[in-house]
Amino acid sequence: MSRIRSIAPADAVAAATDDGKTHLLLAASGSVATIKLPNIIGALSKHRNLSIRVILTTSATHFLNGHSPEQPTIESLSTLPNVDGVYLDLDEEAESWVRGAGILHINLRKWAHILVIAPLSANTLAKIVNGMSDNLLTNTIRAWDTSGQLDGMKKRIVVFPAMNVAMWLHPVTTQQIRVLEEDWGVRDGENGEKHGQGWFEVYRPIGKMLACGDIGIGGMREWTEVVSIIEERLRLTG
């Protein structure tokens, strides 16, 4: 009996690169704010020409186990409107590493018009700034075309940090955010528009009561603001 082999994730992404749609690569790392992904995706469902592919770090998946009504499941994300793929580290690790085969993190980079990380955890922030690439998300970021010379267009990485108050106030975090904002950041123009040679856009966390019970700065921006920024950056109008 013959076996039908499904298309490899990397090849599926490559096949959709020129589909004429707007491409949002939406990622989440290890923070409780990961449970807001369905809200973000659901609010973007009205944009029919938008294609969304989601990257989840292993830590992020711990918040998608469906153990409470407010926790979605990984499987439920894939059924939401406009979602054309949900990717875990295993999707790249299980690929056939042979010459000429597609590489998932490279193809996701080529496919994406923007990468939005909501939430960005303290751990993933540290990895990014130090150039580490030990999972699908950090591989994609490490292979980002920061100049636009390879992909033919300059693409942004927009991040929404979320972490414990003490983590956010830690001097190490201050240094790492400075790298993203000042060394790699997109600059604000006189009228508030974004421009310049950078490729990172940082939306700092807000003050609130966090899931751990601490009160202070560290919570991810409201998911409605994440949606508004995505719509603005991708010029989504309907």
C-alpha positions as CSV (number, residue, x, y, z in Angstrom):
1,M,0.0,0.0,0.0
2,S,1.4,3.4,-1.0
3,R,1.7,6.1,1.6
4,I,0.7,9.7,0.8
5,R,3.3,12.1,2.1
6,S,2.1,15.6,3.1
7,I,4.1,18.5,1.8
8,A,6.9,19.6,4.2
9,P,6.3,22.8,6.1
10,A,9.2,24.6,4.5
11,D,7.9,23.7,1.0
12,A,4.4,24.8,1.9
13,V,5.6,28.2,3.0
14,A,7.7,28.6,-0.1
15,A,4.7,27.8,-2.3
16,A,2.7,30.6,-0.7
17,T,5.4,33.3,-1.0
18,D,3.9,34.8,-4.1
19,D,0.2,34.2,-3.4
20,G,-0.7,37.9,-3.6
21,K,-1.7,38.2,0.0
22,T,-0.3,40.3,2.9
23,H,1.8,38.1,5.1
24,L,1.9,38.4,8.9
25,L,4.4,36.2,10.8
26,L,3.0,36.2,14.3
27,A,5.1,34.7,17.1
28,A,4.8,34.1,20.9
29,S,7.4,33.3,23.4
30,G,7.1,32.2,27.1
31,S,4.7,34.6,28.8
32,V,1.1,34.2,30.0
33,A,0.2,36.9,27.5
34,T,0.4,34.1,24.9
35,I,-3.2,33.4,25.7
36,K,-4.1,36.6,23.8
37,L,-3.2,35.2,20.5
38,P,-6.8,34.2,19.6
39,N,-8.0,37.7,20.4
40,I,-5.3,39.2,18.1
41,I,-6.0,36.8,15.3
42,G,-9.7,37.0,15.6
43,A,-9.7,40.8,15.4
44,L,-7.7,40.5,12.1
45,S,-10.1,38.1,10.5
46,K,-11.9,40.9,8.8
47,H,-8.9,41.4,6.5
48,R,-9.6,38.7,3.9
49,N,-6.4,39.1,2.0
50,L,-4.3,38.6,5.1
51,S,-2.4,35.4,5.6
52,I,-1.1,34.6,9.1
53,R,1.5,32.0,10.1
54,V,2.3,31.5,13.8
55,I,5.5,30.5,15.5
56,L,5.4,29.2,19.0
57,T,8.4,28.6,21.2
58,T,8.3,25.6,23.5
59,S,7.8,27.8,26.5
60,A,4.8,29.5,24.8
61,T,3.1,26.2,24.2
62,H,2.9,25.7,28.0
63,F,0.2,28.5,28.0
64,L,-1.8,26.8,25.3
65,N,-2.9,23.6,27.0
66,G,-6.6,24.3,27.4
67,H,-6.5,23.8,31.2
68,S,-8.9,26.7,31.8
69,P,-11.5,28.5,29.8
70,E,-9.2,31.4,29.1
71,Q,-6.4,29.1,27.7
72,P,-6.8,28.2,24.0
73,T,-5.1,25.1,22.6
74,I,-2.5,24.9,19.9
75,E,-4.9,23.0,17.7
76,S,-7.5,25.7,18.1
77,L,-5.2,28.4,16.7
78,S,-4.9,26.5,13.4
79,T,-8.6,26.7,12.9
80,L,-8.9,30.5,13.3
81,P,-9.6,32.6,10.2
82,N,-6.6,33.6,8.0
83,V,-4.2,31.2,9.8
84,D,-2.3,29.2,7.2
85,G,0.2,27.5,9.5
86,V,1.2,27.1,13.2
87,Y,4.8,26.1,13.7
88,L,6.8,24.5,16.6
89,D,10.5,23.8,16.9
90,L,9.7,20.2,15.9
91,D,8.5,21.3,12.5
92,E,12.0,22.3,11.6
93,E,13.8,19.7,13.5
94,A,11.9,16.9,11.8
95,E,12.7,18.2,8.3
96,S,14.9,16.2,6.0
97,W,18.3,18.0,6.0
98,V,19.4,17.1,2.5
99,R,21.0,19.3,-0.1
100,G,18.4,21.4,-1.9
101,A,15.6,20.8,0.6
102,G,13.7,23.8,2.0
103,I,14.6,25.3,5.4
104,L,11.7,26.4,7.4
105,H,13.1,29.5,9.1
106,I,14.6,30.8,5.9
107,N,11.4,30.3,4.0
108,L,9.3,32.0,6.8
109,R,11.6,35.0,6.6
110,K,11.2,35.2,2.9
111,W,7.5,34.8,3.1
112,A,6.9,37.3,5.9
113,H,6.1,41.0,5.2
114,I,6.5,41.6,9.0
115,L,7.3,39.7,12.1
116,V,5.4,40.5,15.2
117,I,6.4,38.9,18.5
118,A,3.6,39.3,21.1
119,P,4.6,38.5,23.8
120,L,8.4,38.7,23.8
121,S,9.7,37.1,27.0
122,A,12.8,38.1,28.9
123,N,14.5,34.9,27.8
124,T,13.9,35.4,24.1
125,L,14.9,39.0,24.4
126,A,18.2,38.0,25.8
127,K,18.7,35.4,23.0
128,I,17.9,37.9,20.3
129,V,20.3,40.6,21.6
130,N,23.1,38.0,22.0
131,G,22.6,36.5,18.6
132,M,21.5,33.1,19.8
133,S,19.5,30.9,17.5
134,D,18.5,27.7,19.2
135,N,14.8,27.4,18.2
136,L,12.6,28.2,15.2
137,L,11.8,31.7,16.3
138,T,15.4,32.8,17.1
139,N,16.6,31.0,13.9
140,T,14.2,33.2,11.9
141,I,15.3,36.4,13.7
142,R,19.0,35.5,13.3
143,A,18.4,35.0,9.6
144,W,16.4,38.2,9.1
145,D,17.3,40.3,6.1
146,T,18.1,43.5,8.1
147,S,19.1,45.5,5.0
148,G,16.5,44.4,2.6
149,Q,19.1,43.4,0.0
150,L,18.2,39.7,-0.1
151,D,14.4,39.8,-0.1
152,G,14.1,43.1,-2.1
153,M,12.3,44.9,0.7
154,K,13.0,46.2,4.2
155,K,10.9,44.3,6.7
156,R,10.4,45.1,10.4
157,I,10.3,43.0,13.5
158,V,7.8,44.5,16.0
159,V,8.0,43.3,19.6
160,F,5.8,43.5,22.6
161,P,7.8,42.6,25.7
162,A,6.1,40.9,28.7
163,M,7.8,39.8,31.9
164,N,7.8,40.0,35.7
165,V,8.3,43.5,37.1
166,A,11.7,42.7,38.5
167,M,12.8,41.2,35.2
168,W,11.8,44.4,33.4
169,L,13.6,46.6,35.9
170,H,16.7,44.5,35.8
171,P,19.8,46.4,34.4
172,V,20.4,43.5,31.9
173,T,16.9,44.2,30.4
174,T,17.7,47.9,30.2
175,Q,20.8,47.2,28.2
176,Q,19.1,44.7,25.9
177,I,16.1,47.0,25.2
178,R,18.6,49.8,24.4
179,V,20.2,47.6,21.7
180,L,16.8,47.0,20.1
181,E,15.7,50.6,20.3
182,E,18.9,52.5,19.7
183,D,21.2,50.2,17.8
184,W,18.7,48.3,15.7
185,G,15.6,50.4,16.1
186,V,13.4,52.2,13.6
187,R,13.4,55.9,14.4
188,D,10.5,58.2,14.9
189,G,10.2,61.1,12.5
190,E,9.0,64.6,13.4
191,N,5.4,63.7,12.7
192,G,5.5,60.4,14.5
193,E,6.2,58.3,11.4
194,K,8.7,55.5,11.5
195,H,11.8,55.6,9.3
196,G,15.5,55.0,9.3
197,Q,17.9,52.2,8.8
198,G,16.8,50.0,11.8
199,W,14.5,47.0,11.6
200,F,13.2,46.6,15.2
201,E,10.2,48.4,16.7
202,V,9.7,48.0,20.5
203,Y,6.5,48.6,22.4
204,R,7.4,48.7,26.0
205,P,5.2,46.9,28.6
206,I,2.6,48.6,30.7
207,G,1.9,48.8,34.4
208,K,-0.7,46.5,35.8
209,M,-1.3,43.6,38.2
210,L,0.6,40.7,36.6
211,A,-0.4,37.0,36.6
212,C,2.2,36.4,39.3
213,G,0.5,38.9,41.6
214,D,3.1,41.7,41.4
215,I,2.0,45.2,40.5
216,G,4.1,47.3,38.2
217,I,5.5,47.6,34.7
218,G,5.9,44.3,32.8
219,G,2.5,43.5,31.3
220,M,2.2,43.3,27.5
221,R,0.4,46.1,25.8
222,E,-3.4,45.5,25.4
223,W,-4.1,43.1,22.6
224,T,-6.2,45.7,20.9
225,E,-3.2,47.9,20.5
226,V,-1.2,45.0,19.1
227,V,-3.9,44.7,16.4
228,S,-4.0,48.4,15.6
229,I,-0.2,48.5,15.2
230,I,-0.3,45.4,12.9
231,E,-3.0,47.0,10.8
232,E,-1.1,50.3,10.6
233,R,2.2,48.7,9.7
234,L,0.7,46.4,7.0
235,R,-1.7,49.1,5.8
236,L,-4.7,46.8,6.3
237,T,-7.9,48.6,5.4
238,G,-10.5,45.9,5.0
